[in-house]
Amino acid sequence: MSDKIVIQLNGEERQVAASTLAALVSELGLEQRMIAIERNLEVVPKSQYASTPLQSHDRIELVHMIGGG
């Protein structure tokens, strides 16, 4: 039995073990303060990442900001 779910991440189907947006960020190895997430066409505030559940077939758009000069 697998604990993974299938989501659409930036347009590509992907299996993940994460159950929340915060867990997804961690699973992807990203830093939470440097990203923006849209779940099923709605932008999710950073303060809600830990309480926003991931469900099978969610459409997640994740943008990673890169600083520099």
Predicted model as a PDB file, atoms N, CA, C, CB and O in Angstrom, pLDDT in the B-factor column:
MODEL        1                                                                  
ATOM      1  N   MET A   1       0.839  -1.185   0.000  1.00 48.00           N  
ATOM      2  CA  MET A   1       0.000   0.000   0.000  1.00 48.00           C  
ATOM      3  C   MET A   1       0.880   1.243   0.000  1.00 48.00           C  
ATOM      4  CB  MET A   1      -0.952   0.001   1.215  1.00 48.00           C  
ATOM      5  O   MET A   1       1.814   1.343   0.796  1.00 48.00           O  
ATOM      6  N   SER A   2       0.595   2.168  -0.867  1.00 63.00           N  
ATOM      7  CA  SER A   2       1.392   3.379  -1.001  1.00 63.00           C  
ATOM      8  C   SER A   2       0.723   4.550  -0.292  1.00 63.00           C  
ATOM      9  CB  SER A   2       1.615   3.711  -2.476  1.00 63.00           C  
ATOM     10  O   SER A   2      -0.495   4.721  -0.350  1.00 63.00           O  
ATOM     11  N   ASP A   3       1.540   5.344   0.371  1.00 88.00           N  
ATOM     12  CA  ASP A   3       1.032   6.539   1.037  1.00 88.00           C  
ATOM     13  C   ASP A   3       1.159   7.765   0.153  1.00 88.00           C  
ATOM     14  CB  ASP A   3       1.767   6.766   2.345  1.00 88.00           C  
ATOM     15  O   ASP A   3       0.958   8.887   0.618  1.00 88.00           O  
ATOM     16  N   LYS A   4       1.488   7.568  -1.104  1.00 95.00           N  
ATOM     17  CA  LYS A   4       1.673   8.696  -2.013  1.00 95.00           C  
ATOM     18  C   LYS A   4       0.380   9.035  -2.733  1.00 95.00           C  
ATOM     19  CB  LYS A   4       2.770   8.392  -3.027  1.00 95.00           C  
ATOM     20  O   LYS A   4      -0.479   8.182  -2.952  1.00 95.00           O  
ATOM     21  N   ILE A   5       0.268  10.317  -3.096  1.00 97.00           N  
ATOM     22  CA  ILE A   5      -0.864  10.770  -3.895  1.00 97.00           C  
ATOM     23  C   ILE A   5      -0.323  11.344  -5.195  1.00 97.00           C  
ATOM     24  CB  ILE A   5      -1.724  11.825  -3.125  1.00 97.00           C  
ATOM     25  O   ILE A   5       0.859  11.675  -5.289  1.00 97.00           O  
ATOM     26  N   VAL A   6      -1.176  11.459  -6.182  1.00 97.00           N  
ATOM     27  CA  VAL A   6      -0.791  12.023  -7.477  1.00 97.00           C  
ATOM     28  C   VAL A   6      -1.359  13.432  -7.563  1.00 97.00           C  
ATOM     29  CB  VAL A   6      -1.301  11.133  -8.668  1.00 97.00           C  
ATOM     30  O   VAL A   6      -2.558  13.645  -7.382  1.00 97.00           O  
ATOM     31  N   ILE A   7      -0.476  14.396  -7.845  1.00 98.00           N  
ATOM     32  CA  ILE A   7      -0.889  15.785  -8.042  1.00 98.00           C  
ATOM     33  C   ILE A   7      -0.335  16.263  -9.378  1.00 98.00           C  
ATOM     34  CB  ILE A   7      -0.397  16.700  -6.869  1.00 98.00           C  
ATOM     35  O   ILE A   7       0.522  15.614  -9.977  1.00 98.00           O  
ATOM     36  N   GLN A   8      -0.830  17.394  -9.831  1.00 98.00           N  
ATOM     37  CA  GLN A   8      -0.247  18.089 -10.975  1.00 98.00           C  
ATOM     38  C   GLN A   8       0.631  19.189 -10.400  1.00 98.00           C  
ATOM     39  CB  GLN A   8      -1.357  18.670 -11.953  1.00 98.00           C  
ATOM     40  O   GLN A   8       0.117  20.115  -9.772  1.00 98.00           O  
ATOM     41  N   LEU A   9       1.933  19.113 -10.595  1.00 97.00           N  
ATOM     42  CA  LEU A   9       2.869  20.109 -10.089  1.00 97.00           C  
ATOM     43  C   LEU A   9       3.478  20.849 -11.266  1.00 97.00           C  
ATOM     44  CB  LEU A   9       3.973  19.453  -9.215  1.00 97.00           C  
ATOM     45  O   LEU A   9       4.245  20.281 -12.043  1.00 97.00           O  
ATOM     46  N   ASN A  10       3.131  22.111 -11.388  1.00 97.00           N  
ATOM     47  CA  ASN A  10       3.595  22.930 -12.516  1.00 97.00           C  
ATOM     48  C   ASN A  10       3.339  22.231 -13.856  1.00 97.00           C  
ATOM     49  CB  ASN A  10       5.095  23.242 -12.366  1.00 97.00           C  
ATOM     50  O   ASN A  10       4.188  22.214 -14.747  1.00 97.00           O  
ATOM     51  N   GLY A  11       2.139  21.658 -13.960  1.00 96.00           N  
ATOM     52  CA  GLY A  11       1.716  21.062 -15.223  1.00 96.00           C  
ATOM     53  C   GLY A  11       2.148  19.630 -15.447  1.00 96.00           C  
ATOM     54  O   GLY A  11       1.801  19.043 -16.472  1.00 96.00           O  
ATOM     55  N   GLU A  12       2.903  19.041 -14.511  1.00 97.00           N  
ATOM     56  CA  GLU A  12       3.362  17.672 -14.683  1.00 97.00           C  
ATOM     57  C   GLU A  12       2.827  16.794 -13.566  1.00 97.00           C  
ATOM     58  CB  GLU A  12       4.892  17.614 -14.723  1.00 97.00           C  
ATOM     59  O   GLU A  12       2.831  17.190 -12.400  1.00 97.00           O  
ATOM     60  N   GLU A  13       2.365  15.600 -13.923  1.00 97.00           N  
ATOM     61  CA  GLU A  13       1.873  14.661 -12.923  1.00 97.00           C  
ATOM     62  C   GLU A  13       3.041  14.186 -12.070  1.00 97.00           C  
ATOM     63  CB  GLU A  13       1.151  13.460 -13.590  1.00 97.00           C  
ATOM     64  O   GLU A  13       4.115  13.862 -12.578  1.00 97.00           O  
ATOM     65  N   ARG A  14       2.803  14.152 -10.754  1.00 96.00           N  
ATOM     66  CA  ARG A  14       3.878  13.765  -9.843  1.00 96.00           C  
ATOM     67  C   ARG A  14       3.295  13.051  -8.624  1.00 96.00           C  
ATOM     68  CB  ARG A  14       4.701  15.004  -9.407  1.00 96.00           C  
ATOM     69  O   ARG A  14       2.243  13.438  -8.115  1.00 96.00           O  
ATOM     70  N   GLN A  15       3.977  12.020  -8.167  1.00 97.00           N  
ATOM     71  CA  GLN A  15       3.585  11.332  -6.947  1.00 97.00           C  
ATOM     72  C   GLN A  15       4.350  11.947  -5.783  1.00 97.00           C  
ATOM     73  CB  GLN A  15       3.853   9.799  -7.049  1.00 97.00           C  
ATOM     74  O   GLN A  15       5.568  12.112  -5.851  1.00 97.00           O  
ATOM     75  N   VAL A  16       3.637  12.282  -4.720  1.00 97.00           N  
ATOM     76  CA  VAL A  16       4.265  12.876  -3.543  1.00 97.00           C  
ATOM     77  C   VAL A  16       3.720  12.208  -2.286  1.00 97.00           C  
ATOM     78  CB  VAL A  16       4.025  14.407  -3.499  1.00 97.00           C  
ATOM     79  O   VAL A  16       2.613  11.670  -2.280  1.00 97.00           O  
ATOM     80  N   ALA A  17       4.513  12.254  -1.231  1.00 97.00           N  
ATOM     81  CA  ALA A  17       4.093  11.714   0.057  1.00 97.00           C  
ATOM     82  C   ALA A  17       3.510  12.799   0.950  1.00 97.00           C  
ATOM     83  CB  ALA A  17       5.265  11.041   0.755  1.00 97.00           C  
ATOM     84  O   ALA A  17       2.893  12.497   1.971  1.00 97.00           O  
ATOM     85  N   ALA A  18       3.699  14.065   0.573  1.00 97.00           N  
ATOM     86  CA  ALA A  18       3.273  15.203   1.390  1.00 97.00           C  
ATOM     87  C   ALA A  18       1.754  15.225   1.570  1.00 97.00           C  
ATOM     88  CB  ALA A  18       3.742  16.515   0.754  1.00 97.00           C  
ATOM     89  O   ALA A  18       0.997  14.868   0.667  1.00 97.00           O  
ATOM     90  N   SER A  19       1.330  15.654   2.765  1.00 96.00           N  
ATOM     91  CA  SER A  19      -0.104  15.762   3.030  1.00 96.00           C  
ATOM     92  C   SER A  19      -0.565  17.211   3.159  1.00 96.00           C  
ATOM     93  CB  SER A  19      -0.455  15.003   4.292  1.00 96.00           C  
ATOM     94  O   SER A  19      -1.765  17.479   3.213  1.00 96.00           O  
ATOM     95  N   THR A  20       0.393  18.153   3.211  1.00 97.00           N  
ATOM     96  CA  THR A  20       0.084  19.584   3.259  1.00 97.00           C  
ATOM     97  C   THR A  20       1.020  20.320   2.316  1.00 97.00           C  
ATOM     98  CB  THR A  20       0.211  20.143   4.710  1.00 97.00           C  
ATOM     99  O   THR A  20       2.001  19.754   1.834  1.00 97.00           O  
ATOM    100  N   LEU A  21       0.710  21.589   2.054  1.00 97.00           N  
ATOM    101  CA  LEU A  21       1.600  22.383   1.205  1.00 97.00           C  
ATOM    102  C   LEU A  21       2.966  22.560   1.854  1.00 97.00           C  
ATOM    103  CB  LEU A  21       0.980  23.751   0.913  1.00 97.00           C  
ATOM    104  O   LEU A  21       3.987  22.512   1.168  1.00 97.00           O  
ATOM    105  N   ALA A  22       2.996  22.766   3.180  1.00 96.00           N  
ATOM    106  CA  ALA A  22       4.281  22.913   3.880  1.00 96.00           C  
ATOM    107  C   ALA A  22       5.120  21.644   3.725  1.00 96.00           C  
ATOM    108  CB  ALA A  22       4.054  23.224   5.383  1.00 96.00           C  
ATOM    109  O   ALA A  22       6.328  21.722   3.501  1.00 96.00           O  
ATOM    110  N   ALA A  23       4.488  20.486   3.843  1.00 97.00           N  
ATOM    111  CA  ALA A  23       5.202  19.218   3.676  1.00 97.00           C  
ATOM    112  C   ALA A  23       5.690  19.051   2.241  1.00 97.00           C  
ATOM    113  CB  ALA A  23       4.299  18.040   4.065  1.00 97.00           C  
ATOM    114  O   ALA A  23       6.761  18.487   2.017  1.00 97.00           O  
ATOM    115  N   LEU A  24       4.928  19.528   1.274  1.00 97.00           N  
ATOM    116  CA  LEU A  24       5.350  19.473  -0.126  1.00 97.00           C  
ATOM    117  C   LEU A  24       6.599  20.316  -0.341  1.00 97.00           C  
ATOM    118  CB  LEU A  24       4.220  19.952  -1.053  1.00 97.00           C  
ATOM    119  O   LEU A  24       7.545  19.876  -0.994  1.00 97.00           O  
ATOM    120  N   VAL A  25       6.602  21.524   0.207  1.00 95.00           N  
ATOM    121  CA  VAL A  25       7.764  22.405   0.089  1.00 95.00           C  
ATOM    122  C   VAL A  25       8.997  21.701   0.657  1.00 95.00           C  
ATOM    123  CB  VAL A  25       7.515  23.756   0.826  1.00 95.00           C  
ATOM    124  O   VAL A  25      10.069  21.721   0.051  1.00 95.00           O  
ATOM    125  N   SER A  26       8.836  21.087   1.812  1.00 95.00           N  
ATOM    126  CA  SER A  26       9.935  20.359   2.450  1.00 95.00           C  
ATOM    127  C   SER A  26      10.371  19.169   1.601  1.00 95.00           C  
ATOM    128  CB  SER A  26       9.520  19.882   3.849  1.00 95.00           C  
ATOM    129  O   SER A  26      11.566  18.944   1.412  1.00 95.00           O  
ATOM    130  N   GLU A  27       9.407  18.408   1.090  1.00 96.00           N  
ATOM    131  CA  GLU A  27       9.716  17.239   0.261  1.00 96.00           C  
ATOM    132  C   GLU A  27      10.499  17.635  -0.989  1.00 96.00           C  
ATOM    133  CB  GLU A  27       8.424  16.514  -0.138  1.00 96.00           C  
ATOM    134  O   GLU A  27      11.358  16.887  -1.456  1.00 96.00           O  
ATOM    135  N   LEU A  28      10.198  18.808  -1.523  1.00 94.00           N  
ATOM    136  CA  LEU A  28      10.888  19.283  -2.724  1.00 94.00           C  
ATOM    137  C   LEU A  28      12.237  19.924  -2.404  1.00 94.00           C  
ATOM    138  CB  LEU A  28      10.013  20.280  -3.463  1.00 94.00           C  
ATOM    139  O   LEU A  28      13.002  20.249  -3.312  1.00 94.00           O  
ATOM    140  N   GLY A  29      12.532  20.106  -1.108  1.00 93.00           N  
ATOM    141  CA  GLY A  29      13.813  20.679  -0.699  1.00 93.00           C  
ATOM    142  C   GLY A  29      13.903  22.174  -0.920  1.00 93.00           C  
ATOM    143  O   GLY A  29      14.990  22.712  -1.129  1.00 93.00           O  
ATOM    144  N   LEU A  30      12.756  22.852  -0.874  1.00 91.00           N  
ATOM    145  CA  LEU A  30      12.732  24.297  -1.102  1.00 91.00           C  
ATOM    146  C   LEU A  30      12.578  25.055   0.210  1.00 91.00           C  
ATOM    147  CB  LEU A  30      11.595  24.670  -2.059  1.00 91.00           C  
ATOM    148  O   LEU A  30      12.140  24.497   1.216  1.00 91.00           O  
ATOM    149  N   GLU A  31      12.939  26.312   0.187  1.00 86.00           N  
ATOM    150  CA  GLU A  31      12.786  27.166   1.354  1.00 86.00           C  
ATOM    151  C   GLU A  31      11.450  27.900   1.247  1.00 86.00           C  
ATOM    152  CB  GLU A  31      13.974  28.173   1.474  1.00 86.00           C  
ATOM    153  O   GLU A  31      11.190  28.572   0.250  1.00 86.00           O  
ATOM    154  N   GLN A  32      10.616  27.775   2.252  1.00 85.00           N  
ATOM    155  CA  GLN A  32       9.252  28.297   2.214  1.00 85.00           C  
ATOM    156  C   GLN A  32       9.192  29.794   1.953  1.00 85.00           C  
ATOM    157  CB  GLN A  32       8.555  27.990   3.506  1.00 85.00           C  
ATOM    158  O   GLN A  32       8.284  30.252   1.260  1.00 85.00           O  
ATOM    159  N   ARG A  33      10.121  30.564   2.479  1.00 84.00           N  
ATOM    160  CA  ARG A  33      10.033  32.015   2.327  1.00 84.00           C  
ATOM    161  C   ARG A  33      10.335  32.490   0.906  1.00 84.00           C  
ATOM    162  CB  ARG A  33      10.980  32.682   3.288  1.00 84.00           C  
ATOM    163  O   ARG A  33      10.084  33.647   0.569  1.00 84.00           O  
ATOM    164  N   MET A  34      10.868  31.605   0.082  1.00 86.00           N  
ATOM    165  CA  MET A  34      11.258  32.002  -1.271  1.00 86.00           C  
ATOM    166  C   MET A  34      10.322  31.468  -2.358  1.00 86.00           C  
ATOM    167  CB  MET A  34      12.657  31.533  -1.547  1.00 86.00           C  
ATOM    168  O   MET A  34      10.696  31.428  -3.530  1.00 86.00           O  
ATOM    169  N   ILE A  35       9.111  31.058  -1.977  1.00 93.00           N  
ATOM    170  CA  ILE A  35       8.195  30.500  -2.973  1.00 93.00           C  
ATOM    171  C   ILE A  35       6.804  31.104  -2.856  1.00 93.00           C  
ATOM    172  CB  ILE A  35       8.114  28.986  -2.827  1.00 93.00           C  
ATOM    173  O   ILE A  35       6.447  31.710  -1.845  1.00 93.00           O  
ATOM    174  N   ALA A  36       6.042  30.923  -3.905  1.00 96.00           N  
ATOM    175  CA  ALA A  36       4.615  31.261  -3.920  1.00 96.00           C  
ATOM    176  C   ALA A  36       3.891  30.033  -4.470  1.00 96.00           C  
ATOM    177  CB  ALA A  36       4.315  32.569  -4.794  1.00 96.00           C  
ATOM    178  O   ALA A  36       4.370  29.379  -5.397  1.00 96.00           O  
ATOM    179  N   ILE A  37       2.729  29.731  -3.886  1.00 97.00           N  
ATOM    180  CA  ILE A  37       1.988  28.529  -4.291  1.00 97.00           C  
ATOM    181  C   ILE A  37       0.545  28.884  -4.633  1.00 97.00           C  
ATOM    182  CB  ILE A  37       2.023  27.462  -3.172  1.00 97.00           C  
ATOM    183  O   ILE A  37      -0.122  29.642  -3.930  1.00 97.00           O  
ATOM    184  N   GLU A  38       0.093  28.304  -5.742  1.00 97.00           N  
ATOM    185  CA  GLU A  38      -1.305  28.375  -6.142  1.00 97.00           C  
ATOM    186  C   GLU A  38      -1.835  26.946  -6.120  1.00 97.00           C  
ATOM    187  CB  GLU A  38      -1.481  29.047  -7.568  1.00 97.00           C  
ATOM    188  O   GLU A  38      -1.234  26.045  -6.706  1.00 97.00           O  
ATOM    189  N   ARG A  39      -2.964  26.743  -5.440  1.00 98.00           N  
ATOM    190  CA  ARG A  39      -3.600  25.414  -5.370  1.00 98.00           C  
ATOM    191  C   ARG A  39      -4.973  25.506  -6.013  1.00 98.00           C  
ATOM    192  CB  ARG A  39      -3.714  24.904  -3.887  1.00 98.00           C  
ATOM    193  O   ARG A  39      -5.833  26.260  -5.559  1.00 98.00           O  
ATOM    194  N   ASN A  40      -5.168  24.741  -7.061  1.00 98.00           N  
ATOM    195  CA  ASN A  40      -6.449  24.708  -7.776  1.00 98.00           C  
ATOM    196  C   ASN A  40      -6.932  26.114  -8.130  1.00 98.00           C  
ATOM    197  CB  ASN A  40      -7.509  23.993  -6.932  1.00 98.00           C  
ATOM    198  O   ASN A  40      -8.085  26.472  -7.887  1.00 98.00           O  
ATOM    199  N   LEU A  41      -6.028  26.897  -8.707  1.00 96.00           N  
ATOM    200  CA  LEU A  41      -6.276  28.241  -9.233  1.00 96.00           C  
ATOM    201  C   LEU A  41      -6.459  29.309  -8.156  1.00 96.00           C  
ATOM    202  CB  LEU A  41      -7.489  28.216 -10.104  1.00 96.00           C  
ATOM    203  O   LEU A  41      -6.896  30.416  -8.471  1.00 96.00           O  
ATOM    204  N   GLU A  42      -6.137  29.013  -6.894  1.00 97.00           N  
ATOM    205  CA  GLU A  42      -6.225  30.002  -5.820  1.00 97.00           C  
ATOM    206  C   GLU A  42      -4.872  30.141  -5.134  1.00 97.00           C  
ATOM    207  CB  GLU A  42      -7.315  29.607  -4.793  1.00 97.00           C  
ATOM    208  O   GLU A  42      -4.268  29.147  -4.729  1.00 97.00           O  
ATOM    209  N   VAL A  43      -4.399  31.377  -5.007  1.00 97.00           N  
ATOM    210  CA  VAL A  43      -3.137  31.627  -4.315  1.00 97.00           C  
ATOM    211  C   VAL A  43      -3.336  31.346  -2.828  1.00 97.00           C  
ATOM    212  CB  VAL A  43      -2.643  33.095  -4.549  1.00 97.00           C  
ATOM    213  O   VAL A  43      -4.321  31.773  -2.226  1.00 97.00           O  
ATOM    214  N   VAL A  44      -2.383  30.621  -2.252  1.00 97.00           N  
ATOM    215  CA  VAL A  44      -2.450  30.270  -0.833  1.00 97.00           C  
ATOM    216  C   VAL A  44      -1.452  31.140  -0.070  1.00 97.00           C  
ATOM    217  CB  VAL A  44      -2.153  28.745  -0.611  1.00 97.00           C  
ATOM    218  O   VAL A  44      -0.268  31.150  -0.408  1.00 97.00           O  
ATOM    219  N   PRO A  45      -1.907  31.873   0.957  1.00 96.00           N  
ATOM    220  CA  PRO A  45      -0.972  32.665   1.766  1.00 96.00           C  
ATOM    221  C   PRO A  45       0.025  31.750   2.480  1.00 96.00           C  
ATOM    222  CB  PRO A  45      -1.740  33.528   2.799  1.00 96.00           C  
ATOM    223  O   PRO A  45      -0.323  30.646   2.898  1.00 96.00           O  
ATOM    224  N   LYS A  46       1.261  32.219   2.612  1.00 95.00           N  
ATOM    225  CA  LYS A  46       2.290  31.429   3.287  1.00 95.00           C  
ATOM    226  C   LYS A  46       1.847  30.980   4.675  1.00 95.00           C  
ATOM    227  CB  LYS A  46       3.575  32.229   3.393  1.00 95.00           C  
ATOM    228  O   LYS A  46       2.192  29.882   5.112  1.00 95.00           O  
ATOM    229  N   SER A  47       1.092  31.816   5.363  1.00 95.00           N  
ATOM    230  CA  SER A  47       0.649  31.485   6.715  1.00 95.00           C  
ATOM    231  C   SER A  47      -0.285  30.275   6.747  1.00 95.00           C  
ATOM    232  CB  SER A  47      -0.046  32.679   7.333  1.00 95.00           C  
ATOM    233  O   SER A  47      -0.551  29.727   7.816  1.00 95.00           O  
ATOM    234  N   GLN A  48      -0.784  29.856   5.578  1.00 97.00           N  
ATOM    235  CA  GLN A  48      -1.710  28.721   5.522  1.00 97.00           C  
ATOM    236  C   GLN A  48      -1.096  27.456   4.925  1.00 97.00           C  
ATOM    237  CB  GLN A  48      -2.922  29.102   4.724  1.00 97.00           C  
ATOM    238  O   GLN A  48      -1.794  26.452   4.776  1.00 97.00           O  
ATOM    239  N   TYR A  49       0.188  27.479   4.582  1.00 96.00           N  
ATOM    240  CA  TYR A  49       0.820  26.302   3.971  1.00 96.00           C  
ATOM    241  C   TYR A  49       0.699  25.073   4.864  1.00 96.00           C  
ATOM    242  CB  TYR A  49       2.295  26.584   3.678  1.00 96.00           C  
ATOM    243  O   TYR A  49       0.384  23.987   4.378  1.00 96.00           O  
ATOM    244  N   ALA A  50       0.945  25.229   6.166  1.00 96.00           N  
ATOM    245  CA  ALA A  50       0.925  24.077   7.077  1.00 96.00           C  
ATOM    246  C   ALA A  50      -0.479  23.516   7.284  1.00 96.00           C  
ATOM    247  CB  ALA A  50       1.516  24.468   8.419  1.00 96.00           C  
ATOM    248  O   ALA A  50      -0.635  22.336   7.599  1.00 96.00           O  
ATOM    249  N   SER A  51      -1.496  24.349   7.111  1.00 97.00           N  
ATOM    250  CA  SER A  51      -2.868  23.890   7.352  1.00 97.00           C  
ATOM    251  C   SER A  51      -3.635  23.592   6.062  1.00 97.00           C  
ATOM    252  CB  SER A  51      -3.620  24.929   8.153  1.00 97.00           C  
ATOM    253  O   SER A  51      -4.804  23.210   6.113  1.00 97.00           O  
ATOM    254  N   THR A  52      -2.991  23.763   4.919  1.00 97.00           N  
ATOM    255  CA  THR A  52      -3.658  23.492   3.642  1.00 97.00           C  
ATOM    256  C   THR A  52      -3.337  22.073   3.186  1.00 97.00           C  
ATOM    257  CB  THR A  52      -3.227  24.522   2.562  1.00 97.00           C  
ATOM    258  O   THR A  52      -2.192  21.775   2.846  1.00 97.00           O  
ATOM    259  N   PRO A  53      -4.346  21.193   3.177  1.00 97.00           N  
ATOM    260  CA  PRO A  53      -4.087  19.793   2.805  1.00 97.00           C  
ATOM    261  C   PRO A  53      -3.881  19.628   1.308  1.00 97.00           C  
ATOM    262  CB  PRO A  53      -5.236  18.907   3.261  1.00 97.00           C  
ATOM    263  O   PRO A  53      -4.437  20.366   0.495  1.00 97.00           O  
ATOM    264  N   LEU A  54      -3.067  18.639   0.971  1.00 97.00           N  
ATOM    265  CA  LEU A  54      -2.928  18.215  -0.416  1.00 97.00           C  
ATOM    266  C   LEU A  54      -3.855  17.032  -0.627  1.00 97.00           C  
ATOM    267  CB  LEU A  54      -1.442  17.848  -0.764  1.00 97.00           C  
ATOM    268  O   LEU A  54      -3.944  16.135   0.212  1.00 97.00           O  
ATOM    269  N   GLN A  55      -4.543  17.043  -1.758  1.00 96.00           N  
ATOM    270  CA  GLN A  55      -5.432  15.937  -2.092  1.00 96.00           C  
ATOM    271  C   GLN A  55      -5.084  15.429  -3.478  1.00 96.00           C  
ATOM    272  CB  GLN A  55      -6.920  16.370  -2.021  1.00 96.00           C  
ATOM    273  O   GLN A  55      -4.558  16.164  -4.314  1.00 96.00           O  
ATOM    274  N   SER A  56      -5.382  14.176  -3.705  1.00 96.00           N  
ATOM    275  CA  SER A  56      -5.111  13.585  -5.003  1.00 96.00           C  
ATOM    276  C   SER A  56      -5.740  14.430  -6.103  1.00 96.00           C  
ATOM    277  CB  SER A  56      -5.635  12.143  -5.063  1.00 96.00           C  
ATOM    278  O   SER A  56      -6.890  14.856  -5.993  1.00 96.00           O  
ATOM    279  N   HIS A  57      -4.986  14.664  -7.146  1.00 95.00           N  
ATOM    280  CA  HIS A  57      -5.382  15.410  -8.338  1.00 95.00           C  
ATOM    281  C   HIS A  57      -5.435  16.925  -8.136  1.00 95.00           C  
ATOM    282  CB  HIS A  57      -6.720  14.931  -8.798  1.00 95.00           C  
ATOM    283  O   HIS A  57      -5.947  17.636  -9.001  1.00 95.00           O  
ATOM    284  N   ASP A  58      -4.916  17.439  -7.008  1.00 98.00           N  
ATOM    285  CA  ASP A  58      -4.782  18.890  -6.860  1.00 98.00           C  
ATOM    286  C   ASP A  58      -3.860  19.412  -7.952  1.00 98.00           C  
ATOM    287  CB  ASP A  58      -4.236  19.267  -5.446  1.00 98.00           C  
ATOM    288  O   ASP A  58      -2.920  18.736  -8.370  1.00 98.00           O  
ATOM    289  N   ARG A  59      -4.149  20.626  -8.406  1.00 98.00           N  
ATOM    290  CA  ARG A  59      -3.287  21.309  -9.374  1.00 98.00           C  
ATOM    291  C   ARG A  59      -2.494  22.355  -8.621  1.00 98.00           C  
ATOM    292  CB  ARG A  59      -4.116  21.956 -10.541  1.00 98.00           C  
ATOM    293  O   ARG A  59      -3.053  23.342  -8.143  1.00 98.00           O  
ATOM    294  N   ILE A  60      -1.200  22.143  -8.515  1.00 98.00           N  
ATOM    295  CA  ILE A  60      -0.308  23.017  -7.769  1.00 98.00           C  
ATOM    296  C   ILE A  60       0.611  23.734  -8.737  1.00 98.00           C  
ATOM    297  CB  ILE A  60       0.506  22.222  -6.726  1.00 98.00           C  
ATOM    298  O   ILE A  60       1.285  23.104  -9.553  1.00 98.00           O  
ATOM    299  N   GLU A  61       0.636  25.039  -8.645  1.00 98.00           N  
ATOM    300  CA  GLU A  61       1.608  25.847  -9.378  1.00 98.00           C  
ATOM    301  C   GLU A  61       2.531  26.433  -8.317  1.00 98.00           C  
ATOM    302  CB  GLU A  61       0.910  26.984 -10.266  1.00 98.00           C  
ATOM    303  O   GLU A  61       2.074  27.116  -7.400  1.00 98.00           O  
ATOM    304  N   LEU A  62       3.801  26.174  -8.439  1.00 95.00           N  
ATOM    305  CA  LEU A  62       4.782  26.604  -7.455  1.00 95.00           C  
ATOM    306  C   LEU A  62       5.852  27.434  -8.153  1.00 95.00           C  
ATOM    307  CB  LEU A  62       5.412  25.387  -6.725  1.00 95.00           C  
ATOM    308  O   LEU A  62       6.460  26.994  -9.129  1.00 95.00           O  
ATOM    309  N   VAL A  63       6.070  28.636  -7.640  1.00 94.00           N  
ATOM    310  CA  VAL A  63       7.081  29.526  -8.209  1.00 94.00           C  
ATOM    311  C   VAL A  63       8.155  29.741  -7.165  1.00 94.00           C  
ATOM    312  CB  VAL A  63       6.462  30.886  -8.666  1.00 94.00           C  
ATOM    313  O   VAL A  63       7.867  30.124  -6.031  1.00 94.00           O  
ATOM    314  N   HIS A  64       9.381  29.495  -7.549  1.00 84.00           N  
ATOM    315  CA  HIS A  64      10.527  29.671  -6.652  1.00 84.00           C  
ATOM    316  C   HIS A  64      11.241  30.961  -7.042  1.00 84.00           C  
ATOM    317  CB  HIS A  64      11.508  28.440  -6.720  1.00 84.00           C  
ATOM    318  O   HIS A  64      11.728  31.096  -8.165  1.00 84.00           O  
ATOM    319  N   MET A  65      11.298  31.919  -6.094  1.00 81.00           N  
ATOM    320  CA  MET A  65      11.956  33.185  -6.365  1.00 81.00           C  
ATOM    321  C   MET A  65      13.468  33.024  -6.207  1.00 81.00           C  
ATOM    322  CB  MET A  65      11.421  34.292  -5.426  1.00 81.00           C  
ATOM    323  O   MET A  65      13.949  32.349  -5.296  1.00 81.00           O  
ATOM    324  N   ILE A  66      14.187  33.648  -7.100  1.00 77.00           N  
ATOM    325  CA  ILE A  66      15.650  33.620  -7.037  1.00 77.00           C  
ATOM    326  C   ILE A  66      16.141  35.060  -7.006  1.00 77.00           C  
ATOM    327  CB  ILE A  66      16.270  32.833  -8.253  1.00 77.00           C  
ATOM    328  O   ILE A  66      15.853  35.848  -7.907  1.00 77.00           O  
ATOM    329  N   GLY A  67      16.885  35.389  -5.959  1.00 72.00           N  
ATOM    330  CA  GLY A  67      17.439  36.734  -5.838  1.00 72.00           C  
ATOM    331  C   GLY A  67      18.823  36.799  -6.480  1.00 72.00           C  
ATOM    332  O   GLY A  67      19.430  35.779  -6.809  1.00 72.00           O  
ATOM    333  N   GLY A  68      19.289  38.006  -6.643  1.00 67.00           N  
ATOM    334  CA  GLY A  68      20.619  38.164  -7.206  1.00 67.00           C  
ATOM    335  C   GLY A  68      20.737  39.505  -7.893  1.00 67.00           C  
ATOM    336  O   GLY A  68      19.783  40.277  -7.983  1.00 67.00           O  
ATOM    337  N   GLY A  69      21.894  39.746  -8.355  1.00 60.00           N  
ATOM    338  CA  GLY A  69      22.097  41.040  -8.987  1.00 60.00           C  
ATOM    339  C   GLY A  69      23.026  40.963 -10.146  1.00 60.00           C  
ATOM    340  O   GLY A  69      23.299  41.978 -10.786  1.00 60.00           O  
TER     341      GLY A  69                                                      
ENDMDL                                                                          
END                                                                             
